[in-house]
Amino acid sequence: MSSPFEDTRPREALEKAPFWKEVAAFNQMPQPEIDRYFGQYVAVYEGRIVDSDFDEAELALRFYRTWGYVSVYIHQVGTEEGLVDTDDVS
């Protein structure tokens, strides 16, 4: 029996979802570009880092006020916490 939270869409459909596109964009960014934000949370939207902050909640609030409620990838640079690998799509 599957979980009510399990996404049963085909892998190809998930990989095309806006969130996964932002994850892939972050994973493809040049390391020097990412390193400038070490210790900060970054908001990746439309394939680029559009904002950053040391406070995750402040970043998220500011992002959604600016861009609206859209798919965004927020990650703290230099940590594994919250890091998403596109291979995790199942």
C-alpha positions in Angstrom: 0.0 0.0 0.0 1.4 3.4 -0.9 1.7 6.3 1.4 -0.8 9.2 0.9 2.2 11.4 0.6 4.0 9.3 -2.0 4.1 10.9 -5.5 3.1 8.2 -8.0 3.7 10.2 -11.1 6.3 8.7 -13.5 9.9 9.7 -12.9 10.0 11.7 -16.2 7.1 13.9 -15.0 8.7 14.6 -11.7 12.0 15.5 -13.3 10.2 18.1 -15.3 8.5 19.6 -12.3 9.5 23.2 -11.6 11.1 22.4 -8.2 13.4 19.7 -9.7 14.4 22.1 -12.5 15.6 24.5 -9.8 17.5 21.7 -8.0 19.2 20.7 -11.2 20.1 24.4 -11.9 21.7 24.7 -8.5 23.6 21.5 -9.0 25.0 22.7 -12.3 26.1 26.2 -11.1 29.9 26.8 -11.0 31.4 26.1 -7.6 32.9 29.6 -7.3 29.5 31.2 -7.8 28.0 29.0 -5.0 31.0 29.5 -2.7 30.3 33.3 -2.5 27.2 32.4 -0.4 28.9 30.0 2.0 26.9 29.7 5.2 23.9 31.5 3.7 20.6 30.2 2.5 20.1 30.8 -1.3 16.9 31.0 -3.2 17.2 29.4 -6.7 14.5 30.5 -9.1 14.4 30.4 -12.9 17.8 28.7 -12.9 19.7 31.3 -10.9 20.3 32.5 -7.4 17.9 35.4 -6.9 18.4 36.1 -3.2 20.3 35.0 -0.1 20.2 35.5 3.6 21.6 33.9 6.8 18.1 33.5 8.1 16.1 30.9 6.1 12.7 32.2 7.3 13.5 35.8 6.3 14.7 34.6 2.9 11.6 32.6 2.3 9.2 35.4 3.3 11.1 37.9 1.2 11.2 35.6 -1.8 7.5 34.8 -1.7 6.6 38.5 -1.2 8.7 39.4 -4.3 8.0 36.5 -6.6 4.7 35.1 -5.3 4.0 31.5 -4.4 6.0 29.7 -7.0 8.4 26.7 -6.9 11.8 27.7 -5.5 14.8 25.7 -4.1 16.1 27.1 -0.9 19.3 25.6 0.4 22.0 26.5 2.9 25.3 26.6 1.0 28.1 24.6 2.6 25.9 22.1 4.4 24.4 18.7 3.5 21.2 19.5 5.4 18.3 19.9 3.0 20.5 19.1 0.0 18.4 17.4 -2.7 19.9 15.1 -5.3 18.0 14.8 -8.5 18.8 11.1 -8.4 16.4 10.9 -5.4 13.4 11.3 -7.7 11.6 8.0 -7.7 
